Amino acid sequence: AALKQGIPHRPGSCDVLSYIFVRWCRWQGQELGAAMTIGGTGCPELPPSSKFSHTGCVWSVDAEAYRRLKEGAYINHDGAGLFSTCLLMLIYPGTVCFQQLLADAADKHLSRWPAKLVGEFGCAVLPLTIAFATPHTAWLAMANLGWVCAALVAEREKVLAWPRLLMRMRATRAVRKEGVYAPGFTHIDAAGTRLRFVAEYRAVIMITTCIVILAVDFPSIFPRSHAKTEEYGYSLMDLGTGCIVCASAVVSRAARGVAQGPCSGAVLRRLASIWPLLLMGLVRLVVLSGMDYHVPTSEYGVHWNFFFTLAVVAIVATGLDLGPQASVAVGVVLLVAYELLLTVGGFAEYILHAPRTGLFSANREGIMSCAGYLGIHWLSVGLGSLCVAPSTQRQREAHGTARRLLMVAVGALGVAQVLDFAGLPASHRMCNLAYAALVIGVDALVLGTLAFLDLYWPWMRRPLPHVYGGVQESMLVPFLLGNLLTGAVNVGAQPLLMPPWAALLTLAIYSFVLFVPLGVLRSRGKALKLS
């Protein structure tokens, strides 16, 4: 298979662990399919007729051959589908349940704080790493999380105590219906102003975004259907940038109804706070250009990158300083107008297929998609206004908040599906109306499921994991470091050729190095913030 691509085959590269990985997935009823090869190169699937007589993996090739491989390695014309992409979001509440059920056991058996942080990594980050590095096995991940959580519940509550547990949950529901005062959502601060489920949402979104940034470089485990789509479609990689914008906006000053002061002073302060984004964008541009590093120009253009997009959104949103209701109204108008410009005005054809003859046309994807991301930001401000702590102190009001979040999710995903049926599917490249609806729907779904989990958790909730707390308090830091580490892995190795076991090991080490230090700082009452 490697010879077909002009890449020399290296016999004798024993890969028994890859064979076991493939067989294990098949035993669980999952087919790796396209996740195992890129056009037959890299680490191909082992022949079913051979027991341990394997097809060797090509671990490295010369630079020119690897560059040719990269040019076709990330192409994804079809995507994974709307349902498959949304299904992955249900892994988040399963992971939170898993972590909470293991927290008691960790406290009993892990006394020293370094061991506790390692345990937190194993139950709060590692499941997300494995699940989102192999998104084509989503059913398998949820099934495994389900039976493990059921086993932990059975160990914690004996069978005879299960009726009492169900009665406790029914009593909570009865209290809500009667409108009697009862505890609402749990908080992560003494003042009761920061909701736990919002912190969990921000943490798991950023963790999985950083994981997928590197995981896409390992085709032996990450299917091409979940790589970024070329023009239209739905995939896991497409969601990353939109979810980052949303996760930042739901806790913004505008979402909390906090006045920012005079406009000119607020803009200057904002410019001073986003210098890491501008610096990282410039460094990325200069370094990648100097190294002749392959970057698909169809994503943001020749010179533009997502760091510049984040900076533009932050400056414009700060300058206009809209409240929650005005943000939703302006966001809807902007996205509808932008969609009309794309479809009726013909700018969709221009963005997708026009030649790159000048500075604007060379970066048209990144520049024009700022309108879509700005619309996502303003809609997310409205989403965040539903999660303001003072209005969720009573159980009845808290349940209403969770229900409204799920209603927003259903409505937004319904809009995305209707637009798809109408011939206007989501486009990450243009950040059109359907893509914005997809992002809002997915984020509202995660917030709603985590909110219901927080309300109906039958035991006292354990403290927020330090890893989650450190990540959600320093959102920009893991994103910047994740991009730097991803670049280092791609420069120091050839991940497109790594077999499954090596890819998973690399991702586990990457996750540990990226997130555990933030947990250490959080355990000592510190946070690494750049803005």
N, C-alpha and C positions, 0 to 999 in steps of 0.2 A: 504493500500500500504506500509506503514511504517512497519507493522508487518511482511511482507514478507521478509524484510531485517533484521529481528531480532531487530528492533528499536522500543521501546515502544511508542505507540501513545498517545498523550496528547489531549484529547477532550476539547472543549471549547475555543480553541485558535482562536478567531474570526478574520477573515481575509477578511472583506468586500472590502477593498481597492484592494486586489489581484483579487477579483472577478471583480471589475470595470475595472482593468487593462486588464484582459483577454477579457472582453466583448468589450472594446474600440478597442483593436487590431483586433478582429473579425469584428467589424463594419467597420473598415478601410480596410478589405479584407486581413488581415494578420493572419496566424496561428502561434502560438508560438511553437507548436509541442514539439520537444525534449528540447527546452529551459525551459520547465516547470518542468521537473522531471529528476532525475538520477535513472533510473531503478525503478521508482515508489516511491522514497523516497523524503525527503525534503518537498517542498511545491507543492503538486500535483495539477493538473488542476482541476478546479471545475466542477462538473457534469452539463451538459447543461440543464437538466430538472429542476434543482432547482434554484429558484430566489435568495434568500439570505440565503438558507440553504446550508452551505458551507462544504467543507472538510477541517478540521483543519490542520494547519501546525505544523510540529515538529520543534520547535525552538532550542532545544538542546538535546544532548544525552550524554552518558558517553564517556570517552576518547577512550576506546577500540572500541566501536561501530563506533565512528566518524572516527577513523583511518581506519577501514575496509571500510567505505564509501569512504574515500579519495583515497584508492588504486584503485578504479574503476571509480572515478568521472571524471578523466581527459583523459580517453582513447578515442582516435579518430583515427579510422583506415581509414576512407574514405575521410575526408576533405569536404570542401564546394564547390569545383570546381573553375577553373581558372576564368570563367566569373563572378561568384558571388563575388569573392575576388577583382577583378579589379573594379567592379561596385562601391564598397565602396569608391574608390578614388575620385569619382565625388562629394562626400559630401564636400570635402575640398573647392573647389571654391564656392559652394553654401553657405557655412558658412562664407567665406570671404565677399561675396556679402551681406549677411544678416547683418554682423557686420558693413560694410561701410554704408549701408542704414540707420541703426539705430544710427550711430555716430552723425549725425546732431541733431536728436531728443534728444539724451543724452546731448549734449552740451547746448541745450536750457533749459532743465528741471532739469539737475543735475549740480549744481554750485560748490559744494564742491568736492575736489578731492577724499575723501573716497567713496562718492556716485558714482563718475565717475568710480572708479575701480570696484565697485560692478556691475555697469552697463556693463562695459567691460567684466566682468566674465559672466554675463548673456547672452550676445550676441556673445562672441568670444570663450568661453570655454564650457559653459553649453550645447549648441547644439551638440558639438563634444562628450561630455560625454554621452548624451542620445543616439545619433546615433550609436556610436561605442560600447556602452554597450549592445545594442540590434541589432547586425549587420544583423540578419535575417529579419529585417524590413527596409532594405536599401531603397526600393522603396517608402515606406511610409515617411521616413526621407527626401528624395529628393523632393517628392511631396509637403510635408509641407513647406520645405524651398522655393520651387518654388512659391507657391501661396502667401506666406507671403512676399517674395521679390517683386512679382508683385503688391501686394497691397501697399507696401511702395513706389514703383515707381509711382503708380497711385496717391498716396497722394502727392508725391513730385512734379510730373509733371502732370498738368491737361491734360485731354484728348486732348484738342486742341493744346497742346504743344508737343505732341508725334511726329508729322511729323518733327518738328524742331529738336528733339532729334535724329531721324533717319538720317536726313540730316547732322547733326554734325558727326555722325559715318561714313557716306559715304564720307564726306569731308576728314576725317582722312585717309581713305583708298585711296582716290584720291591723297593726298599728298604723301603717301608712294609710289604709283606707279610712280609718276613723279620724285621721288628721291630728292625732295626739302627738305631742312633741316626742321625738326620738332622734338619736344621732343620725346625721346625714352622711355625707362623704367624709372619709378620713383625710387628714392633712399631714404635711411634712414639716410644718413649722408651728411654734408655740402660739403664734398670733391667730392661727386658723385662717390664713389668707391664701395659702398655696395648696391646691388640691392634689392628692396623691395620684389619682388616675391620670391627671394631666402630666405630672412629672414622669410617670411610667411610660406614657405615650411618647413624650419627647425623647426619652432615653432609648426605647426600643427602635424608634424610627431612625435615629442617628446611628445606633449600633449596626442595624442591618444595612443602612446605606453605605457605611464604611466597609462592611463585609463584602457587599456585592460589587463595590468598586474594584476590589482585587479578584473576587471569585470569577468574574467574567473572563479573566485571563487564563482560566483553567478549563478548557473545553472537555477535559476528561471527566469532569463532574458537573459543570455548569452548561445546560443546554443552550444552543444558539437561539432558540425560540424566545428566551428571556433576555437576550442581549438587546441593546437599543435598536429600535426599528428604524429602517432607512427613511420611510416616508409616512406611512400610516400603520397603526396597529397598537396592540396592548402587550406590554411586557413588564417584568419586574424592574429592569434597569431604567425604563422610561419614567417610573414613578419617583425615582430618587430625588431629582432636582425639585420637582413640584412639592414633594413632601417636606423637604428642607425649608422651603419658603413658607409653607403652611405651619410647620412646627415652630418657626420663629414668630409668626404673626399671632398665633393664638394666645401668647403671653405678652404681647406688646402693650405699650402704654395705651394705645387706642382701644384695644380689646378690653382693658381693665378700666377704661374711662378716666384715665389720669391725664390731666392737662400737661402739655410739654413746655408751656411758656411762649415767649415771643418767637415768631417763625424764624427770623434771621439767626437768633442765637441757637435755636434748636438745630437748624441745618448745619451751622458751624460745628456744634458739638457732635452731630452725627458724622460729619466729614472726618473729624478727629478720631472717632471711634471705629471707623471702617478702614483705617489705613492697612490693617493686615490683609483685607480682601484685595485692595488695590495692589499692594506689594506682591502678594502671592500670584495675582493675575499677571503682573509684569514679569516676575521671575519665571513663571511657567512659560510665558511666551518666549523669553530670551533663551532659557535653557533648552527647551525643546527644539527651537530653531537652530541653536548652535550644535546640538547633538544629532541633527537630522533624524529625530525621533518621529515615528509614524503616528500621526494623529488624524483621524477622519475629519476632513473639512466639512462634511455634510452635517455635522452636529451643530457647531456654532459659527463656522467660517474659518478663514485662514488665520486671523489674529485674535479673534474674540474667544473668551472662555467663560465658564459659569461664574467665576469670581467677579468679573466685570458686571454680569447680570445682577448678582446680589447687591453690588454697590449701587447700581442705578435704581433698583427697586427701593433700597433703603433711603436714598436721598429724595426721590420723588414722593414717597409715602410720608416722610418727615416734613417735607415742604408743604404739602397740602393739608396735613394734620386733620384727617376726617374722623368723626366719631363712628361708633359701631354701625348705626343704622345708615348713615350717609356712606360709609365704606361699602356696605352691601349694595346699595343702590348704584353708586358710581362703578363698582366692580362689574355688576351685571351689564350696565350700559356700555362700559368699555369693552367687555368681552363680546357682546353682540355686535357692536360697531366694528370691532377687529375681525370678527367672523365674516361680516358683510364685505369688508375690505378684501379679505382673502378669497372669498367665493365669487361675489359679484364684481369686485374690482380687478380680479385676475392676479392678485398678488401671490396666491398659492402657487400658481404655475411659475411665477417669477422666483419665489424662494426655492422651489424644488429643482428647477431646471435651467435657470438663466445662466449665461456665462459670467465669469468673474473678471470683469474688465476694470473695475476701480476699487477704491477702498471700501465704499459702502457695499457694493455688490459682492466683494470678497468676504464680507462679514454680515451679509444680509440676514442669515438665520439668527445669529446672536442678537443683533440690533433690534430686529422687528419682533422677536419673541419676548422682548422686555415688556411689551404691552400685555401679552398673555400672562406673564408672571406677576405683573403689577395687579392685574385683575384677580389672580389667585390670592395674592397678599390681602387685598381688600375683602374678598369673600371670607378669608380665614380670620380676619379681624372680627367679622360677625359671628363666625363659628366660635371663636374664643370668648365672645361676650356671653355665650350660653354657659360658660364654665367659670363664671366669676364666683368666688367663694361665698361672699356675704348673702347671696340669694339662694344658697343651697344648704342652709343649716338644718332645715326640717326634712324629715324623711320623705314626706309627701312632695315637697319641692324638689328634692334631690332626684326622686324617681321621675318627675316630670322632665328634669334636665336630661337624664339618660335617655328617656323616651324621645325627646326632641332631637337629640343627636342621631339616634337611629333613623328617625323620620327624615332628617336631612340627608343621611347616607342613602336611604332608599330613593329619595327624590333625585339626588344628584346622579346616582348611578343609572336611574331610569332615564334621565335626560341624555346621558352619554349613550345609552343603548338606543334611544329613539333617534338621535343624530346619526348613529351608525347605520340604522335601518334606512335613514333618509339619504344615505350616501355621503355623509360628513363624518367619517370616523376620526378618532383621536390621532393627533400628530404631535409627538414630543418635539419634533424638529421645528414646527411653527408655533407650538403652544397655543393651539386653537381652542374654541369653545368646548368641544368634546373632551379635550385633554384636561382643561380646567375643571369640568364637571367630574371627570374621573378622579382627579386628585382630591377634590373636596369630598366626594363620596367615600373614597377609601379612607381618608383621614377621619371623617365623621364616624365611619364604621369602627375603626380602631378605638376612638374615644368612647363611643357608645358601649361597646362590649366591655372595655375596661371599667367604665362607670358602673355598669350593672354588676360586674364582678366585685367591685368595691362595696356596693350596697348589700349584696346578698352573701358575702363571705361569712360563713357560719361561726367562725372563731375570731378572736382578737387578732388583728393583723400585725404581723411582724414589722419591724422598722424597714423603711425603704433600703434596699441593698446599696451599699456605698458605691458600687460600680455604677448603678443607675443614677444615683444622686450626683456623682462626679461628672457623668456625661451630660445630664440635662442642665447642670449649672455652667458648663463650659462647652456649649454646643459648637462654637466655631473651632475650638482647639482640636477635637478628634477629627473633624472634617479636614482641616489643614494637614494634620499629621498623617491622616489616612492617605491623602493624595501623595504626600512625600514618600511614605513607606511603599505605596504601590509603585511609584516610579523607581524606587530603589530595588524592589524585587524584579521589575522588568529589565533594569539595567544589569543587575548582578546575575540573573538567570534567564532561562527561556521557558516561562511558565506554560506557553501553548503546547509544549511537548512533555510536560510532567504527567506521570501516571496518577490515578486517583488517590492512592495512599499518600503520595508525596504532596499532592495538592491540598488534601485535607490537613496534613501535618503543618504545612506552611501557613494555611489560614488560621489554624489554632494558635500557632506561635504569634502570628500577626495580631490576632485579637487580644491575646494576653498582653503583648507589649503595648498595644494602643490603649486599652481600657483599664487595666489593673492599676497603673500609676495614678489615674484620675480617681479611682476608688481609694487609694492610699491617702491622697490629699484630702478627699472628703472625710475619711475617718479621723483626720487630724483637724477638722474644722476649717480647711482651706479649699480654695477653688482657683483654678488656673483660667483666668478670663483675659481675653484680648480686646473686648469691646464692652 
